[in-house]
Amino acid sequence: MHNPPHPGEFIREVYMEPFHITGRTLSRKLGVSPSTLNRLLKGSSGVSPEMALRLSKTLGRSAESWLTMQNNYDLWQAKRTVNLDIVEKIEFDAA
């Protein structure tokens, strides 16, 4: 995995810009407020299971793919910021 895009960035680049879809139009089709969509598009909020279902119905990808995209983004960000040097592995004895 190499620097996956935030789902909001993906939505802007793959759906909104090429098809000239405005934020207001997309928010109306999703049944969410423009401010809710704007937070997602700016990357300040992520795709929840509810939003994944809405995106799936509106844009045609599976809800699972939206959640996977969000998870991949979150994991990439965590790998860049979490200090694992202070974490210790538990050694389990074979019974």
Buried (B, 14 or more C-beta within 10 A) or exposed (E): EEEBBBBBBBBBEEBBEEEEBEBEBBBBBBEBEBEBBBBBBEBEBBBEEEBBBBBBEBBEBEBEEBBBBBEBBBEBEEEEEEEEEEEEEEEEEEE
